[in-house]
């Protein structure tokens, strides 16, 4: 089946837009730029998948072929996933991805705004880099850094008083199979990234901080490790929001040396069917939640030019994390990383008070026999240490926000 971090994320994001676009105008548009061979078997799988799931697929190999860079096109990259005793291993053939560089991307597509809804004065767009360590060419000679700087410079130049073109950037590192954990990610790329999404294992490898890979340790150990991570990233890239996914524990956001938000997974899955691509599902949910929040705001409320987010983005981040946790949780119940969960399964997690199924009412026997999901009072809310709901120092999501239900609480960590 079709796969790859970028394709998985685009697929889930496209599904979320079809299911839950609050405006119903299609003003959120998904375009995937990648590199593949359109003539081989795997390339056809990717092409057909994009058509089926209704997102635009832009093949960056075309320019390389047209300019004579690749006279003999490589095969489309592919991999085999081995699962044994809950552990996953990947055997990967990079193929076309081995020569893919950020400079191969279609710049006019990245700086343009052809799908801008005329009702919105300030058009905003978001760029997501999926699987940094699986694209070797992005790290060569600062290739990705140069591209991101150029995109922002050109969008600034295109802005007018009536149309301020703003951009946010997110990046998922994924696991570095070379175990080098370099490529200029921390020193060159991260200062240009607004939202850095990674799991606890990747965070441990990247920072050198000793973290329990299996369960992130006890509550005390988890908090201590998160504080260490927050300090590390504050010193490395102080203007980057770092979102660390914690599996069944949900996700946390670190910013300027602090834990600014914690969101639990809406449910814990006792017997996940397939965890492959759950991180991509989380990234898609995060982008959808954050960008949907952004569309409802005026430029003055959340202006951002360059890599520094100047406005009150806490609501967007919490919204994104909640939607990300729900999407990631739904993904592990579906076989295949690029197969989006049903709208019904997502609604059950996003709007638990509006759905008919009440997992809290099930007996222990019913939960064990009929469901691989269970709720607990602890799991159902946003959680934290000692703050209260009424803490005025924390930005809460607006009451009109369609995803934020009365059941869910936001705390300051």
C-alpha positions in Angstrom: 0.0 0.0 0.0 1.0 3.6 -0.4 3.2 4.9 2.4 5.9 7.4 3.5 5.6 10.0 6.2 4.6 12.8 3.9 2.0 10.8 2.1 0.5 9.4 5.3 0.2 12.9 6.8 -1.3 14.3 3.6 -3.9 11.5 3.6 -5.0 12.0 7.2 -5.1 15.7 6.8 -7.2 15.5 3.7 -9.6 13.2 5.5 -9.9 15.6 8.5 -10.7 18.4 6.2 -13.5 16.4 4.4 -14.9 15.3 7.7 -14.7 18.5 9.9 -13.9 21.6 7.8 -15.8 24.0 10.0 -16.2 26.5 7.1 -17.3 23.9 4.6 -15.7 25.9 1.8 -12.7 23.8 1.0 -10.5 26.8 1.9 -7.9 24.4 3.4 -6.0 22.8 0.6 -3.5 20.0 0.8 -0.6 19.7 -1.6 2.1 17.0 -1.2 5.5 17.6 -2.8 7.6 14.4 -3.0 9.9 12.5 -5.3 8.9 9.3 -7.1 9.0 7.5 -10.4 5.6 7.8 -12.2 6.3 4.9 -14.5 7.0 2.1 -12.1 4.6 0.0 -10.0 5.1 1.8 -6.7 4.8 5.2 -8.4 1.4 4.2 -9.8 0.3 3.1 -6.3 1.2 6.6 -5.0 -0.5 8.4 -7.9 -3.8 6.4 -7.5 -3.7 6.8 -3.7 -3.5 10.6 -4.0 -6.5 10.7 -6.4 -8.5 8.4 -4.2 -7.9 10.6 -1.1 -8.3 13.9 -2.8 -5.0 15.8 -2.3 -2.8 17.2 -4.9 0.4 15.3 -5.6 3.4 17.2 -7.0 6.3 15.1 -8.3 9.6 16.9 -7.8 11.3 14.2 -10.0 9.9 15.8 -13.1 12.2 18.8 -12.9 15.2 16.7 -12.4 14.3 14.6 -15.4 13.5 17.6 -17.6 16.7 19.3 -16.8 18.7 16.1 -17.4 19.8 15.7 -13.8 18.5 12.2 -13.7 19.0 10.6 -17.1 18.2 7.2 -15.8 15.3 7.7 -13.2 15.6 5.7 -10.0 12.8 3.4 -8.7 10.2 4.8 -6.4 11.4 4.4 -2.8 9.7 1.6 -0.8 10.1 -0.3 2.4 9.0 -3.5 4.2 7.8 -3.2 7.8 8.5 -6.1 10.2 6.5 -6.4 13.4 7.5 -8.9 16.1 6.5 -8.8 19.7 5.3 -5.3 19.5 8.6 -4.0 18.0 8.8 -2.6 14.4 11.8 -2.7 12.0 12.0 -1.2 8.6 13.9 -2.4 5.6 14.1 0.6 3.3 15.1 1.2 -0.3 15.3 5.0 -0.7 15.3 5.0 -4.5 14.2 8.4 -5.7 14.3 9.8 -2.2 18.1 9.3 -2.1 18.5 12.2 -4.5 15.6 14.4 -3.4 16.7 17.8 -2.2 14.7 20.7 -0.8 15.9 22.8 -3.7 14.0 20.3 -6.0 10.7 21.5 -4.6 8.4 23.7 -6.7 9.1 27.1 -5.2 6.2 28.9 -6.9 3.8 26.4 -5.3 5.3 26.9 -1.9 5.0 30.7 -1.9 1.7 31.0 -3.8 -1.8 31.2 -2.5 -4.0 30.1 -5.3 -6.7 28.7 -3.0 -6.9 31.7 -0.7 -10.5 32.3 0.3 -11.4 35.9 -0.6 -13.3 36.3 2.6 -10.1 36.1 4.6 -8.0 39.3 4.4 -4.9 37.7 5.8 -4.0 34.6 4.0 -1.9 32.1 5.9 -0.3 28.9 4.9 1.6 26.1 6.5 4.6 24.0 5.4 5.2 20.6 7.0 8.5 18.7 6.5 7.8 15.0 7.0 10.6 12.6 7.9 13.7 14.9 7.9 16.1 12.0 8.6 14.6 9.9 5.8 15.5 12.5 3.2 19.4 12.7 3.1 19.4 15.5 0.6 17.6 17.9 2.8 20.6 18.0 5.2 23.3 18.5 2.6 25.0 21.9 2.6 22.1 23.5 4.4 19.7 22.7 1.6 16.5 22.8 3.6 17.6 25.8 5.6 18.2 27.8 2.4 14.8 26.8 1.0 12.8 27.7 4.1 14.5 31.1 4.3 13.8 31.8 0.6 10.1 30.9 1.0 9.7 33.3 3.8 11.6 36.1 2.1 9.4 35.8 -1.0 6.2 35.7 0.9 7.2 38.8 2.8 7.9 40.5 -0.5 4.5 39.5 -1.8 2.6 41.0 1.1 0.5 44.1 0.9 -1.4 46.2 3.4 -4.6 44.4 2.6 -3.0 40.9 2.2 -0.4 40.0 4.7 1.0 36.6 3.7 2.1 34.6 6.8 3.6 31.2 7.1 4.2 28.6 9.8 6.4 25.6 9.5 6.3 22.3 11.3 8.9 19.4 11.1 8.9 15.8 12.1 12.4 14.3 12.4 11.6 10.6 12.5 14.2 8.1 13.5 17.7 8.5 12.1 18.8 5.1 10.8 22.4 6.3 10.6 22.3 7.0 14.4 24.2 10.2 13.7 21.4 12.5 14.7 23.0 15.5 13.1 22.4 16.9 9.6 22.2 20.4 11.0 18.7 19.9 12.3 19.4 21.5 15.7 21.8 24.2 14.7 20.6 25.3 11.2 17.0 24.1 10.6 15.2 24.2 13.9 15.5 28.0 14.4 13.3 28.3 11.2 10.7 25.8 12.5 7.7 26.9 14.5 6.4 23.5 15.6 8.9 20.6 16.1 7.0 17.3 16.5 8.9 14.2 17.7 8.3 11.2 20.0 10.1 10.5 23.3 12.6 8.1 21.7 13.6 10.6 19.0 13.9 13.3 21.7 16.2 11.1 23.8 18.4 10.3 20.8 18.5 13.9 19.5 19.3 15.5 22.8 21.3 12.8 24.5 19.1 13.0 27.6 18.6 9.5 29.1 14.9 8.7 28.8 13.1 5.4 29.4 12.2 4.4 25.9 9.4 2.1 26.8 7.1 4.2 29.1 9.0 7.4 29.7 9.4 6.4 33.3 7.2 7.1 36.4 5.3 10.4 36.8 8.2 12.0 38.7 10.8 10.7 36.1 8.6 11.8 33.2 8.3 15.4 34.6 12.0 15.5 35.3 12.8 14.4 31.8 10.4 16.8 30.2 12.0 19.7 32.2 15.4 18.7 30.9 14.1 18.5 27.3 12.4 21.9 27.8 15.7 23.5 28.9 17.7 21.8 26.1 15.4 23.1 23.3 15.1 26.6 24.9 18.9 26.9 24.7 18.9 25.4 21.2 16.0 27.2 19.5 14.0 29.4 22.0 11.3 30.4 19.5 10.3 26.9 18.5 7.4 25.1 20.1 8.4 21.5 20.7 5.7 18.9 20.8 6.7 15.6 22.2 4.3 12.7 21.7 4.2 10.1 24.6 2.1 7.3 23.2 -0.7 6.3 25.5 0.2 9.3 27.8 -0.7 11.8 25.1 1.6 14.7 24.2 3.2 17.8 25.8 4.3 21.1 24.4 7.6 22.7 25.5 8.4 26.4 24.9 11.0 28.8 26.3 12.1 26.3 28.9 8.7 25.4 30.3 6.0 22.7 29.8 3.2 25.0 28.6 0.5 22.4 27.8 -0.2 18.7 28.4 -2.9 16.8 26.6 -3.8 13.2 27.4 -4.8 10.7 24.8 -8.6 10.6 24.8 -8.5 6.8 25.3 -5.9 4.1 25.8 -5.9 1.3 23.3 -5.3 -2.0 25.0 -4.7 -3.9 21.8 -3.6 -1.6 18.9 -4.0 -3.2 15.5 -1.2 -1.3 13.8 0.9 1.5 15.3 2.7 2.2 12.0 2.1 5.8 11.0 0.5 6.9 14.2 3.0 9.7 14.5 2.0 10.9 11.0 -1.6 10.8 12.0 -0.8 12.9 15.1 1.0 15.4 12.9 -2.0 15.7 10.5 -4.4 16.2 13.4 -2.1 18.8 14.9 -1.8 20.8 11.7 -5.6 20.6 11.1 -6.5 21.7 14.6 -3.9 24.5 14.7 -4.7 25.9 11.3 -8.4 25.7 11.8 -8.0 27.8 14.9 -5.7 30.2 12.9 -8.4 30.8 10.3 -10.7 32.3 12.9 -8.2 34.9 14.1 -7.3 38.3 12.7 -3.7 39.0 11.8 -3.3 41.2 14.9 -4.2 38.3 17.2 -1.6 35.9 15.9 0.8 37.7 13.5 3.9 35.9 12.6 6.7 36.9 10.2 9.8 34.8 10.1 10.3 32.0 12.5 9.1 33.9 15.6 5.4 33.5 16.5 4.4 36.9 17.9 0.8 36.2 18.9 -1.1 34.1 21.4 -0.8 30.7 19.8 -1.4 28.7 22.9 -5.0 28.0 21.9 -3.9 26.8 18.5 -1.3 24.5 20.0 -3.7 22.9 22.5 -6.3 22.5 19.8 -3.8 20.9 17.5 -2.5 18.5 20.2 -6.0 17.4 21.1 -6.9 16.8 17.5 -3.5 15.1 17.0 -4.0 12.7 19.9 -7.5 11.8 18.7 -6.2 11.2 15.2 -3.2 9.2 16.3 -5.4 7.1 18.6 -7.8 6.3 15.8 -4.9 5.4 13.4 -3.7 2.5 15.6 -7.0 0.8 15.2 -6.7 0.7 11.4 -4.4 -1.6 9.4 -2.2 0.5 7.3 -0.4 3.8 7.9 -2.1 5.6 5.0 -5.6 4.4 5.6 -7.6 7.1 7.4 -9.9 6.1 10.2 -13.6 6.6 9.7 -15.4 9.8 10.6 -17.4 8.0 13.2 -14.3 6.7 15.1 -12.8 10.2 15.1 -16.0 11.8 16.2 -16.1 9.4 19.2 -12.8 10.7 20.3 -13.2 14.4 19.4 -16.7 14.8 20.7 -17.1 12.1 23.4 -20.1 13.9 25.0 -22.0 13.9 21.6 -21.6 10.3 20.6 -23.9 7.5 21.7 -21.3 5.0 22.8 -20.4 5.5 26.4 -17.3 3.5 27.3 -17.5 4.7 30.9 -20.8 2.9 31.3 -19.4 -0.4 30.2 -18.6 -3.0 32.8 -15.1 -4.5 33.1 -16.3 -7.7 31.5 -17.8 -5.8 28.5 -14.6 -3.7 28.1 -12.5 -6.9 28.1 -14.8 -8.8 25.8 -16.2 -6.3 23.3 -13.7 -3.5 23.1 -10.0 -2.8 22.9 -10.6 0.7 24.2 -11.2 2.0 27.7 -11.8 5.3 29.2 -10.9 6.5 32.7 -11.6 9.8 34.5 -7.9 10.5 34.5 -7.5 9.9 30.8 -10.4 11.9 29.6 -9.2 15.4 30.5 -6.3 17.7 29.8 -4.0 17.2 32.8 -1.2 18.9 34.6 0.4 19.4 38.0 -1.0 22.1 40.2 -2.7 24.8 38.2 -6.5 25.4 38.2 -8.9 25.9 35.4 -9.4 29.5 36.3 -5.8 30.5 36.1 -5.9 33.7 34.1 -2.3 33.5 33.1 -3.1 30.7 30.6 -4.7 31.3 27.2 -7.8 29.1 26.8 -9.4 28.0 23.6 -12.4 30.2 22.6 -15.8 29.1 23.6 -16.9 29.1 19.9 -14.1 26.7 19.0 -15.9 23.7 17.6 -13.5 21.0 18.9 -13.3 22.2 22.5 -16.0 20.6 24.5 -17.1 21.4 28.0 -15.8 18.1 29.2 -12.2 18.9 28.3 -10.1 21.1 30.5 -6.9 23.1 29.7 -4.4 23.5 32.4 -1.1 25.3 32.7 1.7 22.9 33.5 
